[in-house]
Amino acid sequence: MPQLNPAPWFAILTFSWLIFLTVIPPKILGHTFPNEPTAQSTEKAKPESWSWPWH
């Protein structure tokens, strides 16, 4: 049964993964997102004091 011989199938698997790993990631990483995150200020926001009545 020729399908049990791993020699040609392992080479096909290896070459296909090499192609996938060299062609696909640059295409995916080349996309830009429409909403780029903006840098937030390093100052912490001052919390407001509790102004509700206690009773």
Biotite code that builds the C-alpha atoms (Angstrom):
import biotite.structure as struc

atoms = struc.array([
    struc.Atom([0.000, 0.000, 0.000], chain_id="A", res_id=1, res_name="MET", atom_name="CA", element="C"),
    struc.Atom([1.782, 3.170, -1.130], chain_id="A", res_id=2, res_name="PRO", atom_name="CA", element="C"),
    struc.Atom([-0.063, 5.497, 1.242], chain_id="A", res_id=3, res_name="GLN", atom_name="CA", element="C"),
    struc.Atom([1.803, 3.956, 4.176], chain_id="A", res_id=4, res_name="LEU", atom_name="CA", element="C"),
    struc.Atom([5.171, 5.080, 2.826], chain_id="A", res_id=5, res_name="ASN", atom_name="CA", element="C"),
    struc.Atom([5.877, 8.334, 4.752], chain_id="A", res_id=6, res_name="PRO", atom_name="CA", element="C"),
    struc.Atom([8.681, 9.585, 2.510], chain_id="A", res_id=7, res_name="ALA", atom_name="CA", element="C"),
    struc.Atom([6.709, 11.503, -0.162], chain_id="A", res_id=8, res_name="PRO", atom_name="CA", element="C"),
    struc.Atom([3.941, 12.625, 2.207], chain_id="A", res_id=9, res_name="TRP", atom_name="CA", element="C"),
    struc.Atom([6.334, 14.003, 4.788], chain_id="A", res_id=10, res_name="PHE", atom_name="CA", element="C"),
    struc.Atom([8.103, 16.037, 2.110], chain_id="A", res_id=11, res_name="ALA", atom_name="CA", element="C"),
    struc.Atom([4.763, 17.357, 0.832], chain_id="A", res_id=12, res_name="ILE", atom_name="CA", element="C"),
    struc.Atom([3.733, 18.255, 4.377], chain_id="A", res_id=13, res_name="LEU", atom_name="CA", element="C"),
    struc.Atom([7.031, 20.010, 5.055], chain_id="A", res_id=14, res_name="THR", atom_name="CA", element="C"),
    struc.Atom([7.016, 22.024, 1.829], chain_id="A", res_id=15, res_name="PHE", atom_name="CA", element="C"),
    struc.Atom([3.376, 23.006, 2.220], chain_id="A", res_id=16, res_name="SER", atom_name="CA", element="C"),
    struc.Atom([4.033, 24.280, 5.762], chain_id="A", res_id=17, res_name="TRP", atom_name="CA", element="C"),
    struc.Atom([7.073, 26.205, 4.564], chain_id="A", res_id=18, res_name="LEU", atom_name="CA", element="C"),
    struc.Atom([4.942, 27.857, 1.905], chain_id="A", res_id=19, res_name="ILE", atom_name="CA", element="C"),
    struc.Atom([2.198, 28.636, 4.415], chain_id="A", res_id=20, res_name="PHE", atom_name="CA", element="C"),
    struc.Atom([4.658, 30.099, 6.907], chain_id="A", res_id=21, res_name="LEU", atom_name="CA", element="C"),
    struc.Atom([6.436, 32.287, 4.354], chain_id="A", res_id=22, res_name="THR", atom_name="CA", element="C"),
    struc.Atom([3.515, 33.514, 2.231], chain_id="A", res_id=23, res_name="VAL", atom_name="CA", element="C"),
    struc.Atom([0.516, 33.906, 4.533], chain_id="A", res_id=24, res_name="ILE", atom_name="CA", element="C"),
    struc.Atom([1.892, 35.826, 7.596], chain_id="A", res_id=25, res_name="PRO", atom_name="CA", element="C"),
    struc.Atom([3.131, 38.873, 5.618], chain_id="A", res_id=26, res_name="PRO", atom_name="CA", element="C"),
    struc.Atom([-0.264, 39.090, 3.906], chain_id="A", res_id=27, res_name="LYS", atom_name="CA", element="C"),
    struc.Atom([-2.092, 38.972, 7.228], chain_id="A", res_id=28, res_name="ILE", atom_name="CA", element="C"),
    struc.Atom([0.274, 41.384, 8.969], chain_id="A", res_id=29, res_name="LEU", atom_name="CA", element="C"),
    struc.Atom([0.005, 43.818, 6.064], chain_id="A", res_id=30, res_name="GLY", atom_name="CA", element="C"),
    struc.Atom([-3.587, 44.690, 6.930], chain_id="A", res_id=31, res_name="HIS", atom_name="CA", element="C"),
    struc.Atom([-4.247, 47.926, 8.767], chain_id="A", res_id=32, res_name="THR", atom_name="CA", element="C"),
    struc.Atom([-7.029, 48.446, 11.232], chain_id="A", res_id=33, res_name="PHE", atom_name="CA", element="C"),
    struc.Atom([-9.377, 51.412, 10.797], chain_id="A", res_id=34, res_name="PRO", atom_name="CA", element="C"),
    struc.Atom([-9.347, 52.319, 14.481], chain_id="A", res_id=35, res_name="ASN", atom_name="CA", element="C"),
    struc.Atom([-5.763, 52.653, 15.635], chain_id="A", res_id=36, res_name="GLU", atom_name="CA", element="C"),
    struc.Atom([-5.500, 52.896, 19.418], chain_id="A", res_id=37, res_name="PRO", atom_name="CA", element="C"),
    struc.Atom([-4.587, 56.307, 20.778], chain_id="A", res_id=38, res_name="THR", atom_name="CA", element="C"),
    struc.Atom([-2.050, 56.775, 23.520], chain_id="A", res_id=39, res_name="ALA", atom_name="CA", element="C"),
    struc.Atom([-3.594, 57.653, 26.860], chain_id="A", res_id=40, res_name="GLN", atom_name="CA", element="C"),
    struc.Atom([-2.097, 60.193, 29.195], chain_id="A", res_id=41, res_name="SER", atom_name="CA", element="C"),
    struc.Atom([0.068, 58.881, 32.007], chain_id="A", res_id=42, res_name="THR", atom_name="CA", element="C"),
    struc.Atom([-1.787, 60.960, 34.619], chain_id="A", res_id=43, res_name="GLU", atom_name="CA", element="C"),
    struc.Atom([-4.307, 59.068, 36.669], chain_id="A", res_id=44, res_name="LYS", atom_name="CA", element="C"),
    struc.Atom([-7.823, 60.406, 36.636], chain_id="A", res_id=45, res_name="ALA", atom_name="CA", element="C"),
    struc.Atom([-8.722, 61.957, 39.954], chain_id="A", res_id=46, res_name="LYS", atom_name="CA", element="C"),
    struc.Atom([-11.798, 60.252, 41.418], chain_id="A", res_id=47, res_name="PRO", atom_name="CA", element="C"),
    struc.Atom([-14.576, 62.586, 42.483], chain_id="A", res_id=48, res_name="GLU", atom_name="CA", element="C"),
    struc.Atom([-15.618, 62.587, 46.119], chain_id="A", res_id=49, res_name="SER", atom_name="CA", element="C"),
    struc.Atom([-18.831, 60.923, 47.219], chain_id="A", res_id=50, res_name="TRP", atom_name="CA", element="C"),
    struc.Atom([-21.456, 63.642, 47.383], chain_id="A", res_id=51, res_name="SER", atom_name="CA", element="C"),
    struc.Atom([-24.608, 61.639, 48.121], chain_id="A", res_id=52, res_name="TRP", atom_name="CA", element="C"),
    struc.Atom([-26.344, 61.949, 51.452], chain_id="A", res_id=53, res_name="PRO", atom_name="CA", element="C"),
    struc.Atom([-25.858, 59.026, 53.842], chain_id="A", res_id=54, res_name="TRP", atom_name="CA", element="C"),
    struc.Atom([-29.442, 58.901, 55.154], chain_id="A", res_id=55, res_name="HIS", atom_name="CA", element="C"),
])
